[in-house]
Amino acid sequence: MKSENTQFSPDPDGFYGEYGGAFIPEMLYSNVKQLQDEYLKIIESVEFQEKYHQLLKDYVGRPSPLYEATNLSKKYGARIFLKREDLNHTGAHKINNTIGQILLAKKLGKKRIIAETGAGQHGVATATVCALMQLQCVVYMGSTDIIRQAPNVARMKMLGAEVRSAESGSKTLKDATNEAIRDWINHPADTHYIIGSVVGPHPYPDLVARLQAVISAEIKDQLLLKTGKSLPDFVLACVGGGSNAAGAFYHFLNEAAVCLIGAEAGGEGIKTSKTAASLQVGKKGIIHGCMTSLMQTADGQITEPHSISAGLDYPGIGPLHAWLYKSERATYESVTDDEALNAAFELASLEGIIPALESAHALALLAKRSWKKNDIVVVNLSGRGDKDLATYMKKLEKNE
């Protein structure tokens, strides 16, 4: 979990190049400063590492498999591997982060946990670890997402979490995050905010990236066994805030031979107003405590994002990704709603795997370029599609 990165690690103030930092209300200064001072000492300690990896193994079910998708490979003419984060306990990569952060919160003496969620996977993962550690849990979720992600809302409630509806703005992830930050301001002493992605004030982007880095660490070991080489030619991952992509990219950031490609949510197209492709259409600005690339009007007002995928429906992106894009270390392409839906149905029909709509954006990248037969391509399958079945059924009904 120690950083192998230099150019792509944050500086002492939490900046990746010109992005990052901690732009926070004075009421949160002591909380954020405590995290900045303590997080590395805690997560790099032997005690933390032993407990974290024991829970990843025995509770989460890691390592997650690296599956060579032979039918998909045949169609696209490359060796395509799926990193099966969908097979983790709770059905996505989010649990890697919440396991680590709940251990950190307990070490800091916090008694109450809050979180934001869009697709519901981070909310479920947070509720899960709060039940495990017997801590109070409040999850903020936009009312629009509460409706379209009803199965995950039910899971959170069964796990003992209180789900609070965000009614402002587009009533999605951005608005849920706003409400969670307001809660944290009102309860600074006893509450830890488990941010679900590589966003927010420093040290959250670095903390979450380090906890998700287990993904790329496993990819290297698993590829070596399967192919005789630990480095893929390409790593593909979807990007909203960007935690699954940060984890999949992490141990390859200094490997120039590995091409890193992120899939942003193009929505109905980047030339329309209904998109969430913040790198493609955004400009530098501050959201939720960090400087990053942000969708905004000419006078700096945040514009409402749109994606068929609740987990990618966010107007900004993690500062690490903004820097990877600016420095040209990684490439980011937009994927429309329809392209993602088609990719999801393709994986289901060719491999018998139903992906989350978020992950389907990464899968859609396969059709956007030509591949060589010896290319080793790893797609991070960040979550499973149970939560998105209602959306998938609408497409089926439309096609009938």
URGI-V703374 format. One line per field, one symbol per residue. phi: phi as a letter, one per 40 degrees, with the letter a starting at -180 (. if undefined). A space follows every 50 residues. Layout:
phi: ???
This chain:
phi: .ccccbcbcccdcgccgcbhgbbbcdccdccccccdcbccccccccdcdc cccccdccbcgccccbbcccccccccgacbbbccccccdggacdcdccdc ccccccccgcbbbbababcgcccccccccccccfbcbbbcaccccdccbd dccccdccchccbbccbcfcgbcdcccdccccccccbccbbbccccacbg cdbddcdccccccdccccddcccdccbgbcbccbbbacbbchcccdcccd cbccbccccbbbbcccgchccbcbabccccbcacabafgacacacacccg cccccaaccccbcacbaccccdcccccgcbbbbcbcdccccccccccccc bgbcccdccccccccdccacbccccbbbbcccaccdcbcccccccccccc
